[in-house]
């Protein structure tokens, strides 16, 4: 079997993230060491079903697992209660028990959907993450956040449940459409801003494709440390929301036509400009972050007004009473949680948009 990069996430229970080529076709033998003999329910979406489901099922069966499969229609708009209900009814019809296991095969939506189903089916069963997009590889497959969207907003119902293992097959990432790859690169750049020069400089080189395994491994290693120290997002883990307050607002204002990664990229750039404009940063930071995002083909601004973004952001779950915690990039490798009154958010966003033609904040 090829050599994989392995990162241990020391939560309770602990699990291993494996990163490398050819993992899907070897998933059966690899999971035998992570999961006791059981039935495997592979949950995926209609796009990934066509591409990878057969490979995964073949490997699982050859390793002695009994397998059943369920595919839901692809798209963020299907990350909802109706899809969850379809998955739960399927698991019940298949008589999956607490000693069995789910596999989340796909991008962020499949990971969130299957993870949340695993968290609530029979009050919680084991699951494995097999990310097939860069966004899922560098961020959402690790750390145990699972969620579905409600009509009122994104990820408003969810649970924390750590996976039993993560298998990240880098071969899947080589054929992603450019915009989908770029969306994942946004989360990698975000992690670089949090983590420091070693990862940020790798992202700055552009062309993440050439250092793919290294970038993913560094993102995962950084996130693993944060999650180990603050699994339930009581403090430090909130840093991982860098760019997300404005990013989620952009997604919402666009009726979710702007993908998550592209929205986070713009949100990150807006926060970097705001940090500089409000003298919260330790020096110039925005130009470097924006240049890095642009190198990945990502946006660094948005057409929406500060007012529209503020209103959308205040409906987000990051608000707590009359205050909201935002993540401020002070330098590469030094970000800070800043709690501000909700009444100041408009000014902060306006400052971040200030160099946009025709925008007065
Ligand atoms: N995506 C941010 C987190 O897992 O906390």
Boltz pocket constraint, residues with backbone or C-beta under 6 A from the ligand:
constraints:
  - pocket:
      binder: B
      contacts: [[A, 139], [A, 140], [A, 142], [A, 143], [A, 145], [A, 237], [A, 240], [A, 241]]
      max_distance: 6.0
